[in-house]
């Protein structure tokens, strides 16, 4: 076991996760629902199958999946479908709040609930053990961090003209964005439940029959989780395509526009997928006592890197110094909470 290597691998995935929305800025003419589902084809269908195929020795992926317990596959898809709702609204939160603010709030809730709910479901005693109390304290601190960042967003909204708001985030809408980001964070935590439900699939992969490198324990599980998420996103995006008359996006604009959009949406999709590819690899390097901490580490690093992108993209340009100080205080509180909910000594 090598915890430093594990954290560095998770950090690589976080860089991909924090960066995935950037290529969308190069997409031309397409509506949000069009480029969102196309990146989903890359992130939730192509990438998991491709990486799992190369991860399982001797091309035995299909054999492995046929031997995996049906219950584990169905539960992984179920939680994936629930996560898909969170992933869908996660994209909307970034659309209305920007990369930095949207990801900070959504991922803060995701970190808290992704750590809090599993022990509740498992019958853990949160109010009678030190670990349980620390978990609750961490969630409270997480909410405090979210409130602080939300307050910073409110100050920014009041301090900028309408034109300045649109320059920073084209479709900025604070109230709508905050509601969506909170819901997205809660539902996105279902991804961690899907990984737990699909654990028998990963255990089979690294067992004596298929002898897969433990680095790739999660790869076959991701196929089912992400397929569930793809279905929910596909239904909603096609609904919007029909409702908004944007179904034509996929065939209009000329070959150059279509090729450009496919390239950048696929780049976004593969960047997004990298967070869970490297998360699974990094988790396999952690000591057993640190594995419950992995989800919080991923969320904390995602928050950190997303805010770096927010600064680079000048989403907070024009905000007063006081607003920026409050923002960074909220970010520090939020990151702190993701580590506190992981301390279970």
Backbone torsions as a table, in degrees:
resi	resn	phi	psi	omega
1	UNK	NA	141.6	-179.1
2	UNK	-140.3	90.8	-174.7
3	UNK	-61.1	-35.3	180.0
4	UNK	-64.9	-44.6	177.2
5	UNK	-62.4	-38.7	179.8
6	UNK	-62.4	-46.0	-179.8
7	UNK	-66.0	-37.8	178.5
8	UNK	-65.2	-38.8	176.9
9	UNK	-64.4	-43.0	177.3
10	UNK	-62.3	-37.8	178.8
11	UNK	-62.8	-38.5	177.2
12	UNK	-60.6	-42.3	177.1
13	UNK	-64.4	-37.3	179.6
14	UNK	-64.4	-36.7	177.2
15	UNK	-61.1	-42.1	177.1
16	UNK	-63.5	-44.4	-178.8
17	UNK	-63.3	-42.7	-178.7
18	UNK	-70.7	-22.2	-174.8
19	UNK	-96.7	-11.5	-167.6
20	UNK	-63.5	-28.2	-176.5
21	UNK	-78.8	-16.3	-176.5
22	UNK	-63.3	-44.5	179.5
23	UNK	-59.7	-22.7	178.9
24	UNK	-61.1	-24.7	-179.6
25	UNK	-67.3	-15.5	178.3
26	UNK	-95.4	-3.0	179.0
27	UNK	-75.3	134.8	-176.1
28	UNK	-111.4	134.0	168.4
29	UNK	73.6	-28.3	-175.2
30	UNK	-73.0	145.3	172.9
31	UNK	-73.9	162.9	-178.1
32	UNK	-55.2	-46.4	-175.4
33	UNK	-63.3	-28.0	-179.0
34	UNK	-74.4	-50.2	-178.6
35	UNK	-75.0	-23.2	178.9
36	UNK	-67.9	-44.9	-177.4
37	UNK	-75.1	-28.6	177.2
38	UNK	-68.5	-40.3	174.9
39	UNK	-65.3	-29.0	177.6
40	UNK	-66.2	-33.5	176.0
41	UNK	-59.5	-42.8	179.0
42	UNK	-71.4	-45.6	-172.8
43	UNK	-76.9	-37.2	-169.3
44	UNK	-108.6	-11.5	177.6
45	UNK	-118.2	-59.3	-173.7
46	UNK	-70.1	-52.8	-174.0
47	UNK	-59.5	-49.1	-178.4
48	UNK	-63.3	-39.8	178.0
49	UNK	-67.2	-42.5	-178.2
50	UNK	-63.2	-49.1	-178.2
51	UNK	-69.3	-36.0	178.5
52	UNK	-68.0	-36.4	179.5
53	UNK	-60.4	-44.4	-179.5
54	UNK	-77.5	-19.5	-178.7
55	UNK	-79.5	-33.9	-177.3
56	UNK	-85.4	123.0	-175.7
57	UNK	-60.3	148.8	171.2
58	UNK	60.4	25.8	177.2
59	UNK	64.2	30.5	-174.4
60	UNK	-92.9	19.3	-175.9
61	UNK	-58.0	-50.3	-177.9
62	UNK	-62.7	-38.3	176.9
63	UNK	-63.0	-42.8	178.1
64	UNK	-60.4	-48.4	-177.0
65	UNK	-64.0	-33.1	178.2
66	UNK	-70.7	-27.8	-179.1
67	UNK	-88.7	-16.0	-176.5
68	UNK	-67.3	146.9	-179.3
69	UNK	-59.1	131.7	-178.9
70	UNK	-60.6	-39.7	-178.9
71	UNK	-59.9	-43.2	-179.7
72	UNK	-64.8	-40.3	-179.4
73	UNK	-65.8	-43.2	-178.2
74	UNK	-67.5	-42.7	179.6
75	UNK	-66.8	-37.8	177.8
76	UNK	-62.5	-41.7	178.1
77	UNK	-67.3	-38.1	179.9
78	UNK	-62.1	-50.6	178.7
79	UNK	-66.4	-30.1	175.6
80	UNK	-64.1	-39.3	178.1
81	UNK	-64.2	-41.9	177.1
82	UNK	-65.5	-42.9	176.5
83	UNK	-61.2	-34.8	-179.4
84	UNK	-58.7	-35.3	175.4
85	UNK	-64.1	-41.5	177.6
86	UNK	-66.5	-40.5	178.7
87	UNK	-64.6	-36.9	178.3
88	UNK	-64.1	-49.3	-179.4
89	UNK	-73.5	-23.5	174.7
90	UNK	-61.9	-44.0	176.9
91	UNK	-62.3	-37.8	178.2
92	UNK	-67.6	-35.9	179.8
93	UNK	-63.4	-38.9	177.3
94	UNK	-69.4	-35.8	179.3
95	UNK	-60.8	-39.5	-174.8
96	UNK	-96.4	-20.1	-177.5
97	UNK	-115.5	-17.2	-175.5
98	UNK	96.9	169.1	-176.0
99	UNK	-62.8	-48.5	-173.4
100	UNK	-68.9	-58.5	-175.5
101	UNK	-67.2	-44.1	-178.3
102	UNK	-61.9	-47.8	-179.1
103	UNK	-69.0	-36.8	-178.1
104	UNK	-61.0	-47.8	-177.3
105	UNK	-70.8	-47.9	-178.7
106	UNK	-63.3	-44.8	-178.4
107	UNK	-71.4	-29.1	175.6
108	UNK	-61.8	-47.2	176.4
109	UNK	-65.5	-38.9	180.0
110	UNK	-61.6	-43.1	178.9
111	UNK	-62.7	-44.8	-177.3
112	UNK	-66.0	-52.1	-176.6
113	UNK	-72.9	-32.5	177.5
114	UNK	-66.0	-20.2	177.0
115	UNK	-99.1	-31.6	-174.4
116	UNK	-80.1	-43.7	-171.2
117	UNK	-69.0	-43.2	-178.3
118	UNK	-53.5	-45.7	178.6
119	UNK	-66.9	-28.6	176.9
120	UNK	-66.6	-46.0	179.2
121	UNK	-62.8	-36.2	-178.8
122	UNK	-79.8	-0.4	179.0
123	UNK	84.6	21.8	179.8
124	UNK	-66.4	149.6	-178.5
125	UNK	-97.3	89.3	-174.0
126	UNK	-71.8	-27.4	-174.1
127	UNK	-98.5	-2.1	-176.1
128	UNK	-121.1	0.5	178.8
129	UNK	-125.4	154.5	179.6
130	UNK	-63.7	-38.1	179.0
131	UNK	-63.8	-41.8	179.7
132	UNK	-65.9	-41.3	179.1
133	UNK	-64.6	-40.9	177.9
134	UNK	-63.3	-36.1	177.7
135	UNK	-62.9	-46.2	179.6
136	UNK	-63.5	-42.7	178.1
137	UNK	-59.9	-42.3	179.1
138	UNK	-61.2	-40.6	179.0
139	UNK	-64.9	-41.5	178.4
140	UNK	-61.9	-43.6	178.5
141	UNK	-64.8	-37.6	177.4
142	UNK	-59.0	-46.6	179.9
143	UNK	-63.2	-37.3	177.2
144	UNK	-63.1	-42.0	178.1
145	UNK	-63.8	-41.9	179.0
146	UNK	-62.6	-43.4	179.2
147	UNK	-62.6	-39.2	179.6
148	UNK	-64.8	-45.2	178.8
149	UNK	-66.3	-38.6	176.8
150	UNK	-62.2	-37.9	177.4
151	UNK	-65.1	-40.9	177.1
152	UNK	-61.3	-41.3	177.5
153	UNK	-63.3	-37.2	177.9
154	UNK	-65.5	-43.3	178.1
155	UNK	-62.7	-41.8	178.1
156	UNK	-61.2	-43.3	-178.4
157	UNK	-61.7	-39.7	-178.7
158	UNK	-74.4	-31.7	-173.3
159	UNK	-84.3	-9.7	-177.4
160	UNK	-110.1	151.3	172.8
161	UNK	-74.1	165.6	179.7
162	UNK	-59.2	-40.1	179.8
163	UNK	-63.8	-41.4	179.8
164	UNK	-66.7	-36.7	177.8
165	UNK	-62.3	-43.8	-178.2
166	UNK	-69.0	-29.9	177.8
167	UNK	-67.4	-37.5	-179.5
168	UNK	-75.6	-52.2	178.0
169	UNK	-135.2	113.9	-169.6
170	UNK	-52.7	-43.1	-175.7
171	UNK	-113.5	37.9	-174.7
172	UNK	-57.3	127.9	177.3
173	UNK	-149.6	100.1	-169.7
174	UNK	-62.7	-55.2	-175.1
175	UNK	-62.5	-48.5	178.9
176	UNK	-60.8	-43.7	-178.7
177	UNK	-63.5	-40.8	-179.4
178	UNK	-64.5	-44.7	179.6
179	UNK	-61.5	-45.2	-179.3
180	UNK	-65.6	-41.3	-178.1
181	UNK	-64.3	-39.5	178.6
182	UNK	-63.5	-48.1	178.8
183	UNK	-62.1	-41.3	180.0
184	UNK	-60.7	-42.6	-179.2
185	UNK	-63.9	-42.6	-179.9
186	UNK	-63.7	-47.9	-177.3
187	UNK	-71.9	-32.0	-179.6
188	UNK	-66.0	-23.1	177.8
189	UNK	-63.0	-17.8	179.1
190	UNK	-63.4	-19.5	178.1
191	UNK	-61.9	-41.1	179.9
192	UNK	-66.7	-31.8	176.4
193	UNK	-68.8	-36.7	178.2
194	UNK	-63.5	-39.6	177.4
195	UNK	-63.4	-39.1	179.4
196	UNK	-69.5	-42.8	-179.8
197	UNK	-64.9	-33.1	-178.2
198	UNK	-90.5	6.9	-177.1
199	UNK	-54.4	-39.2	178.0
200	UNK	-58.0	-29.4	178.3
201	UNK	-67.9	-46.0	178.3
202	UNK	-65.3	-38.8	178.5
203	UNK	-63.2	-38.2	177.1
204	UNK	-64.4	-38.7	-178.0
205	UNK	-63.3	-40.3	-176.7
206	UNK	-92.0	2.7	-178.9
207	UNK	-76.6	-171.3	-173.6
208	UNK	-69.1	-21.3	-176.7
209	UNK	-79.0	-50.2	-174.1
210	UNK	-100.4	-22.6	171.5
211	UNK	52.3	46.0	176.8
212	UNK	-77.8	144.2	176.0
213	UNK	-58.1	130.0	-179.9
214	UNK	-55.0	-22.2	175.4
215	UNK	-55.1	-28.7	-173.7
216	UNK	-110.0	27.0	-179.7
217	UNK	-53.8	-40.7	-173.3
218	UNK	-85.0	-12.9	-172.6
219	UNK	-57.1	-48.2	179.3
220	UNK	-68.1	-26.4	177.6
221	UNK	-67.3	-38.8	-177.1
222	UNK	-60.7	-29.9	178.9
223	UNK	-56.2	-43.8	-175.6
224	UNK	-79.6	-42.9	179.0
225	UNK	-60.3	-47.7	-174.8
226	UNK	-73.6	-27.6	174.7
227	UNK	-65.7	-42.5	176.3
228	UNK	-59.4	-43.3	178.6
229	UNK	-66.1	-36.7	179.7
230	UNK	-62.3	-41.0	-177.5
231	UNK	-61.0	-47.2	-179.0
232	UNK	-64.5	-40.7	179.0
233	UNK	-67.9	-38.8	179.4
234	UNK	-61.9	-45.3	-179.5
235	UNK	-59.7	-46.8	-176.2
236	UNK	-69.6	-43.0	-177.9
237	UNK	-66.9	-38.5	176.4
238	UNK	-67.1	-35.9	175.2
239	UNK	-59.4	-46.1	179.0
240	UNK	-67.3	-37.7	177.2
241	UNK	-57.2	-44.6	-178.9
242	UNK	-72.0	-44.7	-178.4
243	UNK	-62.5	-43.5	-174.9
244	UNK	-93.0	-1.3	-179.5
245	UNK	69.3	27.4	-177.7
246	UNK	-100.5	9.0	179.3
247	UNK	-62.2	-21.1	-179.7
248	UNK	-75.4	-13.1	-178.0
249	UNK	-53.3	-36.2	-172.3
250	UNK	-72.7	-13.5	-175.7
251	UNK	-128.4	-4.0	-178.5
252	UNK	-111.5	166.4	178.4
253	UNK	102.7	-6.2	179.9
254	UNK	90.0	156.9	-176.7
255	UNK	-60.5	-35.7	-179.1
256	UNK	-64.9	-43.4	179.5
257	UNK	-66.2	-45.0	-178.9
258	UNK	-62.7	-44.6	179.0
259	UNK	-63.7	-43.5	177.9
260	UNK	-57.7	-47.1	-176.4
261	UNK	-67.7	-38.6	177.9
262	UNK	-65.0	-42.9	-179.7
263	UNK	-60.5	-47.4	-175.6
264	UNK	-75.8	-33.9	176.7
265	UNK	-71.1	-36.6	176.4
266	UNK	-67.1	-38.2	175.5
267	UNK	-60.5	-44.2	177.3
268	UNK	-59.6	-44.3	-178.8
269	UNK	-62.7	-43.9	-179.6
270	UNK	-70.1	-35.0	175.0
271	UNK	-62.4	-43.2	179.4
272	UNK	-61.1	-45.9	-176.9
273	UNK	-62.3	-29.4	-176.8
274	UNK	-58.8	-27.6	-179.7
275	UNK	-61.7	-39.3	-177.7
276	UNK	-86.8	-24.8	172.4
277	UNK	-63.7	-50.8	-178.8
278	UNK	-76.2	-26.3	175.7
279	UNK	-62.8	-46.8	178.5
280	UNK	-63.1	-40.3	179.3
281	UNK	-65.8	-44.6	-179.5
282	UNK	-66.1	-39.3	-179.8
283	UNK	-61.6	-34.9	-179.4
284	UNK	-67.8	-18.6	-179.8
285	UNK	-90.8	-12.1	-176.6
286	UNK	-81.1	146.5	171.9
287	UNK	-60.0	154.1	-176.3
288	UNK	-54.9	-36.3	-178.3
289	UNK	-68.9	-19.1	-178.6
290	UNK	-97.0	-10.9	-176.0
291	UNK	-58.2	-41.5	176.8
292	UNK	-61.6	-18.9	-179.1
293	UNK	-81.6	-16.2	-169.2
294	UNK	-59.1	-43.0	-177.7
295	UNK	-61.4	-44.8	179.4
296	UNK	-65.3	-37.3	177.7
297	UNK	-62.0	-44.6	179.3
298	UNK	-60.3	-47.2	-178.3
299	UNK	-64.5	-41.7	179.9
300	UNK	-61.5	-44.3	179.9
301	UNK	-68.4	-36.5	176.1
302	UNK	-60.7	-43.2	178.4
303	UNK	-61.1	-45.2	-178.4
304	UNK	-60.7	-51.1	-176.4
305	UNK	-70.5	-32.1	178.9
306	UNK	-66.2	-34.9	178.5
307	UNK	-74.1	-29.5	172.1
308	UNK	-62.2	-42.7	177.0
309	UNK	-65.0	-37.7	178.9
310	UNK	-59.5	-38.3	178.0
311	UNK	-70.0	-44.9	-179.6
312	UNK	-60.2	-40.2	-178.2
313	UNK	-82.3	1.9	175.7
314	UNK	60.1	36.8	179.1
315	UNK	-70.3	-21.0	179.6
316	UNK	-107.0	15.9	178.7
317	UNK	-62.6	132.6	179.8
318	UNK	93.3	-12.7	178.3
319	UNK	-72.0	146.4	-179.1
320	UNK	-71.4	160.3	-178.1
321	UNK	-59.3	-41.0	179.2
322	UNK	-58.8	-42.3	-180.0
323	UNK	-62.9	-43.4	-179.7
324	UNK	-66.1	-37.1	177.6
325	UNK	-63.6	-44.9	178.6
326	UNK	-62.3	-40.2	177.6
327	UNK	-57.7	-50.4	-177.0
328	UNK	-68.8	-31.9	173.6
329	UNK	-62.6	-44.3	178.5
330	UNK	-62.6	-40.2	179.1
331	UNK	-63.7	-44.4	179.3
332	UNK	-61.8	-44.0	178.7
333	UNK	-60.9	-43.3	-177.8
334	UNK	-64.2	-45.1	178.8
335	UNK	-64.8	-40.2	177.5
336	UNK	-59.1	-41.7	-178.3
337	UNK	-62.8	-35.2	-178.5
338	UNK	-67.3	-25.2	177.1
339	UNK	-86.6	-35.0	-179.6
340	UNK	-64.8	-39.6	-179.5
341	UNK	-68.9	-9.1	179.9
342	UNK	-99.2	-8.5	-178.3
343	UNK	-82.5	110.4	-175.9
344	UNK	-130.1	54.3	179.0
345	UNK	-91.5	NA	NA
